[in-house]
Amino acid sequence: MAMLKKTDKTVYIVVERDFELNIFAKALTFISNYIEVKTQMTNTKTIDVPQLVEQIPPVDRLDNVYIAPPNINRYGTILKVVSPFKSKVTYAVGNTKTIVNLAPQGYFEFSITENQVAVIESERPVLLTSVGTGSDTSGDPYMITISGVTQYLNKYTVITPSNFTSNYVALMIDESSLPHLTINERDLIEYARTFHGPVTVRKVRYIVLVVQLSGGAINVKTTNNAVFGLLVYGHRKNDGYGFAANVVLPDVCVP
């Protein structure tokens, strides 16, 4: 059981067992300077997370098709699938497909390396989170709530911190629209790609890209108005961050 306590600048999450991701019936946004987690197994620990923003979409607006890109320069990526309903979930990594049957409010986890992409499909809507694990040289773990394929947009504007050693954007786009993708009004060919890999999702071939960028404002769009997914993350010594460029409800996403 978890209890949420809020002060002017601090959100306290007090749990009686190891922390697990819970499904919330309504969207929640946590904006705080510190999170204090108390468990029976450990002493109280304060984790510095300046301006943390994490939004979980409502249960009735979750998706059932996801593409999960890798986190670069990490030990790996842990993906967690949480289902509010009884559902059969299929996830594919490379040529290997695995089927998991979930009970209501069930969940499972699996991992991918920095050279792999996962495709998750389910009979009923699920929530997907991605944890970029730590690294000896590039900072702490971070968690991202991944947007489903039906929640993709045709343009994004995000801000990345200028004081991080590395900033990355991960893009998931229909291969036919790749020539129409621009970053800060420049063609994609002008940027070095840290990762490039194809996946097929419901007979559509997608390209998954990870591009390293400098800190500051980033404007990403397609000139043909095709929708695509975008995640942002970065590293520095003893620190890391990550977020989806949007948490969008299916009935308001750009067609």
C-alpha positions in Angstrom: 0.0 0.0 0.0 1.2 3.5 -0.8 0.3 6.9 0.7 0.9 10.2 -1.1 1.7 13.3 1.0 2.3 16.6 -0.6 3.8 19.9 0.7 4.5 23.1 -1.1 7.8 21.8 -2.6 7.9 18.1 -1.8 5.9 15.0 -2.7 6.3 12.1 -0.2 5.5 8.6 -1.3 5.4 6.2 1.6 5.2 2.5 0.8 5.1 -0.6 3.0 7.0 -2.9 0.6 9.2 -2.6 -2.4 8.0 0.1 -4.7 5.8 -1.1 -7.5 4.3 0.9 -10.4 0.6 1.4 -9.7 -2.1 2.2 -12.2 -4.0 5.3 -11.5 -7.6 5.9 -12.6 -6.9 9.5 -13.4 -3.8 11.3 -14.9 -1.4 12.4 -12.2 1.5 14.8 -12.6 4.2 15.0 -10.0 6.2 18.2 -10.0 8.6 18.4 -7.0 12.1 19.1 -5.9 12.5 16.0 -3.8 10.9 12.6 -3.4 11.2 10.8 -0.2 10.6 7.1 -0.3 10.2 5.1 2.9 10.2 1.3 3.0 10.3 -1.3 5.7 13.5 -2.7 4.1 15.6 0.5 4.0 16.0 3.7 5.9 14.4 6.8 4.7 16.2 8.1 1.6 15.9 11.4 -0.1 16.5 11.4 -3.8 17.3 14.7 -5.5 15.1 15.0 -8.7 14.8 18.7 -9.6 11.7 19.6 -11.5 10.6 16.0 -12.0 7.6 15.7 -14.2 6.0 12.3 -14.8 2.5 11.8 -16.1 0.5 8.5 -16.2 -2.4 8.5 -18.6 -5.9 7.5 -17.4 -6.6 3.8 -17.6 -9.3 4.2 -20.2 -6.9 6.0 -22.5 -4.0 3.6 -22.6 -2.7 2.1 -25.9 -2.2 -1.5 -27.0 0.7 -1.1 -29.5 4.1 0.3 -28.5 7.6 0.6 -29.9 10.3 0.8 -27.2 13.7 2.1 -28.4 17.0 1.5 -26.5 18.7 3.8 -24.1 22.2 4.5 -25.3 25.3 4.2 -23.0 23.3 2.3 -20.3 23.8 -1.2 -18.9 20.4 -1.8 -20.6 16.7 -0.9 -20.6 14.1 -2.5 -18.4 10.6 -2.4 -19.9 7.6 -2.9 -17.6 4.1 -3.8 -19.0 1.2 -3.2 -16.6 -2.4 -4.2 -17.5 -5.5 -3.0 -15.7 -7.4 -5.8 -17.5 -7.1 -9.5 -18.2 -5.1 -9.5 -21.5 -2.7 -11.4 -23.7 0.4 -9.5 -24.4 3.0 -10.3 -27.2 6.4 -8.7 -27.2 9.0 -9.1 -29.9 12.7 -8.4 -29.6 14.5 -9.2 -32.9 13.1 -12.4 -34.3 12.0 -13.7 -30.9 8.3 -13.3 -29.8 7.0 -14.0 -26.4 3.4 -14.2 -25.2 2.4 -13.4 -21.6 -1.1 -13.8 -20.2 -1.9 -11.1 -17.6 -4.6 -11.1 -15.0 -6.3 -7.8 -14.1 -3.7 -5.4 -12.6 -0.9 -7.8 -13.6 2.5 -6.9 -14.9 5.8 -8.3 -16.1 9.2 -7.0 -17.0 11.8 -7.8 -19.6 15.1 -6.2 -20.8 16.7 -5.1 -24.0 20.3 -4.0 -24.7 21.3 -0.7 -26.3 21.3 -2.4 -29.7 17.7 -3.8 -29.5 14.2 -2.5 -30.1 11.0 -4.1 -28.6 7.5 -4.1 -30.1 4.7 -4.7 -27.6 1.1 -5.6 -28.7 -1.8 -6.5 -26.4 -5.4 -7.5 -26.8 -6.5 -4.8 -24.4 -4.8 -1.5 -23.5 -1.7 -1.6 -21.2 0.8 0.9 -19.7 4.5 0.7 -20.8 7.4 2.2 -18.9 11.1 2.2 -19.8 13.9 2.4 -17.2 17.3 3.4 -18.5 19.6 1.5 -16.1 22.6 3.1 -14.6 26.2 3.2 -15.9 29.6 3.5 -14.4 30.4 6.5 -16.6 27.1 8.2 -17.4 24.8 8.7 -14.5 21.8 7.4 -12.6 18.8 5.4 -13.8 15.6 7.2 -15.1 12.1 6.2 -16.0 10.0 7.1 -19.1 6.3 6.5 -19.7 6.3 5.5 -23.3 3.5 6.8 -25.6 1.6 4.3 -27.8 1.7 4.3 -31.6 -1.8 5.9 -31.8 -0.5 8.8 -29.6 2.2 9.9 -32.0 2.2 13.5 -33.3 3.6 15.2 -36.4 5.7 17.8 -34.5 7.3 18.4 -31.1 9.1 21.1 -29.3 11.1 20.1 -26.2 13.8 21.6 -24.1 16.9 19.6 -23.1 19.3 20.8 -20.3 22.5 22.4 -21.5 24.5 21.2 -18.5 24.3 17.5 -19.3 27.2 15.7 -21.0 24.9 13.9 -23.5 21.4 14.5 -24.8 19.6 12.1 -27.1 16.3 11.9 -29.0 14.8 8.6 -29.9 12.5 8.6 -32.9 10.0 5.9 -34.1 8.7 6.7 -37.6 7.1 5.0 -40.6 10.0 4.3 -43.0 8.3 6.0 -46.0 8.2 9.3 -44.0 11.9 9.2 -42.9 13.0 11.6 -45.8 10.4 14.2 -44.5 11.8 14.3 -41.0 13.6 17.5 -39.9 15.3 18.5 -36.6 15.6 22.2 -36.0 14.7 22.9 -39.6 17.6 20.7 -40.8 17.4 17.4 -42.7 18.1 14.3 -40.7 21.1 13.4 -42.8 23.0 16.3 -41.2 22.9 14.5 -37.8 25.0 11.6 -36.6 22.9 8.6 -35.8 23.8 6.7 -32.6 21.4 4.0 -33.4 19.4 3.0 -36.5 17.2 -0.1 -36.8 14.0 -1.3 -38.5 10.9 -3.0 -36.9 7.6 -4.1 -38.4 4.4 -3.2 -36.6 1.1 -4.5 -38.0 2.6 -4.8 -41.5 4.1 -1.3 -41.3 7.9 -0.9 -41.4 9.1 1.6 -38.9 12.6 3.0 -38.4 13.9 3.6 -34.9 16.6 6.2 -34.6 18.6 7.6 -31.7 20.3 11.0 -32.4 22.7 12.8 -30.1 22.0 16.6 -29.9 23.3 19.6 -28.0 21.2 21.0 -25.1 18.6 23.6 -25.6 15.3 23.9 -27.6 14.7 21.0 -30.1 12.0 21.2 -32.8 11.3 18.0 -34.6 8.6 17.6 -37.3 7.7 16.0 -40.6 7.2 18.1 -43.7 4.5 15.7 -44.9 2.6 15.8 -41.6 3.2 12.1 -40.8 3.1 11.2 -37.1 6.0 9.7 -35.2 7.1 8.9 -31.7 9.7 10.9 -29.7 11.5 10.2 -26.5 14.2 12.4 -24.9 16.9 11.4 -22.4 20.3 12.4 -21.3 23.3 11.7 -19.0 26.0 13.3 -16.9 28.1 12.1 -14.0 25.8 10.8 -11.2 22.7 12.0 -13.0 20.2 11.1 -15.7 16.8 12.2 -17.1 14.3 11.0 -19.5 10.7 11.8 -20.7 8.3 11.2 -23.6 7.9 14.3 -25.7 4.1 13.9 -25.3 1.6 12.1 -23.2 -1.3 12.4 -25.5 -4.8 10.9 -25.3 -5.8 9.0 -28.5 -8.9 11.2 -29.2 -6.8 14.4 -29.4 -3.8 13.2 -31.2 -2.9 14.7 -34.6 -4.4 12.5 -37.4 
